[in-house]
Amino acid sequence: MKRCTLILPDAGPINSLWVADRLDLLLKLEMRIVIVDAVYDELTSDLSYLKDYEVKLFIDGNSPPFVIAKTDIGKLEREKRRLGQRLKKNAGELAMVDFMSAEGGIAEYLIADEPVAILFEDVGLRLFSKPPNLHLLSTVGLLRGMEEVGIIQSADAVITEMLHPTRPGRRPQDARRLTDLPDGTDEPAAIGSSWKPD
């Protein structure tokens, strides 16, 4: 089975791993990680907020494996931010739709016979038409798989920390809402795919 390129079209997985103080787990995957530009901007827009500051340091300090994918929505929203104009509340979602449907978006990564994994938390993402080389993976599914291959001792320990944060700088309002407990989603591509390191 071929290893995937991992795409993050939504901020949820990064936010959840930050709450658990386990962003480092993404580096253990040993694979290219593509983040949609508006999602990156959403994750790093307020550097006075600890989460945004730490996420920016982490992504910028680990590029590669992180790659920022450009979208028209992301470009428009960055220009608005530069001009001090009001931003769209759903810019991340619009950029995700742009990335998933526009020429040069996900199609650039869906090269024939090369699998791509979408890492997500929004269960609604499962409703779009699934190309044969698209692997769907939720944050919970990622953690369950990491436990299975011995990267982490306990997926439940990380999930508990996401749901009930105790790490320094994490607040009760940072707690995550995970809708695919207990098992998560890990649906391989029809052509065969794997995101798990050896």
Legacy VTK file of the C-alpha trace (Angstrom):
# vtk DataFile Version 3.0
C-alpha trace
ASCII
DATASET POLYDATA
POINTS 198 float
0.000 0.000 0.000
1.264 3.458 -0.897
1.871 6.143 1.727
-0.375 9.186 1.481
0.207 12.889 1.344
-1.709 14.290 4.329
-3.974 17.295 3.726
-5.476 19.454 6.473
-8.400 21.376 4.985
-9.749 22.300 8.430
-8.296 23.708 11.669
-9.861 21.073 13.936
-7.056 18.472 14.028
-4.356 21.080 14.733
-6.483 22.708 17.432
-7.183 19.344 19.066
-3.545 18.244 19.035
-2.492 21.648 20.430
-5.022 21.327 23.287
-3.488 17.939 24.150
0.039 19.416 23.786
0.792 16.780 21.121
1.451 18.683 17.872
4.688 16.683 17.781
2.681 13.623 16.726
2.280 15.096 13.227
6.059 14.964 12.751
6.110 11.273 13.668
4.090 10.531 10.523
7.138 11.200 8.304
5.016 12.492 5.431
4.280 15.738 3.607
1.490 17.697 5.324
-0.464 20.231 3.270
-2.446 22.964 5.066
-4.954 25.136 3.208
-3.803 28.788 3.410
-6.967 30.199 5.013
-6.786 27.444 7.630
-3.160 28.366 8.363
-4.211 32.028 8.650
-7.097 31.080 10.955
-4.746 29.027 13.134
-2.079 31.744 13.395
-3.889 35.097 13.079
-3.701 36.310 16.703
-0.156 35.922 17.996
-1.180 37.353 21.382
-3.157 34.113 21.872
-0.935 31.244 23.067
-2.466 28.671 20.697
-1.931 30.804 17.592
1.604 31.693 18.669
2.624 28.085 19.393
0.958 26.694 16.255
2.725 29.285 14.074
6.094 28.465 15.644
5.454 24.754 15.137
4.345 24.928 11.497
6.867 27.554 10.406
9.645 25.723 12.219
8.785 22.443 10.494
8.411 23.407 6.846
8.906 20.854 5.368
7.059 18.619 6.076
4.400 21.365 6.219
3.360 22.999 2.932
0.812 25.835 2.690
-1.617 25.371 -0.243
-2.786 28.649 -1.807
-6.471 29.318 -2.525
-8.310 32.298 -4.010
-10.336 32.685 -0.792
-7.172 32.692 1.307
-5.627 35.362 -0.920
-8.737 37.584 -0.681
-8.938 37.228 3.092
-5.232 38.036 3.568
-5.702 41.209 1.514
-8.716 42.169 3.639
-6.676 41.571 6.801
-3.867 43.754 5.423
-6.346 46.566 4.687
-8.019 46.222 8.096
-11.307 45.137 6.534
-13.822 42.751 8.077
-13.061 39.091 7.385
-15.575 36.395 6.504
-16.452 34.247 9.522
-16.469 31.126 7.356
-13.311 31.869 5.334
-11.716 28.569 6.371
-14.725 26.561 5.182
-14.913 28.542 1.913
-11.189 28.020 1.311
-11.658 24.304 1.944
-14.425 24.177 -0.699
-12.180 26.207 -3.022
-9.284 23.815 -2.411
-11.438 20.698 -2.827
-13.010 21.877 -6.107
-10.662 24.341 -7.839
-8.120 23.502 -10.484
-4.726 23.436 -8.817
-6.269 22.593 -5.427
-6.592 19.019 -4.247
-6.467 17.898 -7.898
-2.771 18.807 -7.852
-2.238 16.154 -5.175
-4.656 13.566 -6.598
-2.184 12.399 -9.215
-3.144 9.062 -10.772
-2.331 6.139 -8.489
-1.044 8.409 -5.687
-3.227 8.399 -2.557
-4.065 11.490 -0.536
-5.373 11.434 3.056
-7.689 14.161 4.327
-7.272 14.681 8.089
-10.465 16.175 9.471
-12.786 16.539 12.445
-15.940 17.731 10.696
-17.903 14.539 10.051
-19.831 16.412 7.328
-16.667 16.278 5.226
-17.441 12.611 4.561
-20.412 13.576 2.395
-18.538 14.818 -0.689
-17.872 12.601 -3.697
-14.854 10.491 -2.864
-12.253 9.971 -5.622
-10.709 6.462 -5.684
-7.351 7.699 -4.357
-8.739 9.688 -1.404
-8.219 8.292 2.114
-10.409 9.766 4.886
-8.890 10.035 8.353
-10.236 11.743 11.459
-8.149 12.945 14.395
-9.520 10.126 16.543
-8.775 7.607 13.755
-5.241 9.006 13.536
-4.693 8.518 17.266
-6.134 4.990 17.222
-3.798 4.094 14.336
-0.797 5.637 16.122
-1.511 3.481 19.145
-1.882 0.414 16.905
1.605 0.888 15.406
3.215 1.825 18.754
3.846 5.546 18.163
1.812 6.398 21.259
1.000 4.246 24.260
-2.616 5.340 24.604
-4.940 7.082 22.171
-7.439 7.426 25.009
-4.941 9.443 27.075
-4.495 11.977 24.241
-8.250 12.080 23.538
-8.988 12.660 27.237
-6.552 15.577 27.236
-8.336 17.028 24.179
-11.718 16.749 25.892
-10.567 17.859 29.362
-7.421 20.011 28.975
-4.958 20.190 31.868
-1.778 21.296 30.076
-0.291 24.736 30.857
-1.956 27.545 28.913
-5.016 25.466 27.997
-8.394 26.696 29.208
-11.675 24.819 29.745
-13.108 26.602 26.669
-10.298 25.047 24.587
-11.825 21.582 25.177
-12.661 19.823 21.923
-15.923 18.288 20.765
-15.166 15.046 18.953
-18.134 13.583 17.101
-16.662 10.250 15.984
-15.788 8.636 19.293
-14.886 5.958 20.187
-13.250 4.572 17.029
-12.791 7.507 14.673
-12.656 7.290 10.879
-9.897 5.621 8.870
-11.231 4.810 5.383
-8.471 3.825 2.920
-8.620 4.897 -0.697
-10.200 2.429 -3.119
-6.797 2.028 -4.802
-5.227 1.155 -1.445
-3.498 3.618 0.861
-1.769 3.898 4.194
-0.779 6.867 6.318
0.867 4.804 9.068
4.666 4.895 9.384
6.461 1.537 9.410
LINES 1 199
198 0 1 2 3 4 5 6 7 8 9 10 11 12 13 14 15 16 17 18 19 20 21 22 23 24 25 26 27 28 29 30 31 32 33 34 35 36 37 38 39 40 41 42 43 44 45 46 47 48 49 50 51 52 53 54 55 56 57 58 59 60 61 62 63 64 65 66 67 68 69 70 71 72 73 74 75 76 77 78 79 80 81 82 83 84 85 86 87 88 89 90 91 92 93 94 95 96 97 98 99 100 101 102 103 104 105 106 107 108 109 110 111 112 113 114 115 116 117 118 119 120 121 122 123 124 125 126 127 128 129 130 131 132 133 134 135 136 137 138 139 140 141 142 143 144 145 146 147 148 149 150 151 152 153 154 155 156 157 158 159 160 161 162 163 164 165 166 167 168 169 170 171 172 173 174 175 176 177 178 179 180 181 182 183 184 185 186 187 188 189 190 191 192 193 194 195 196 197
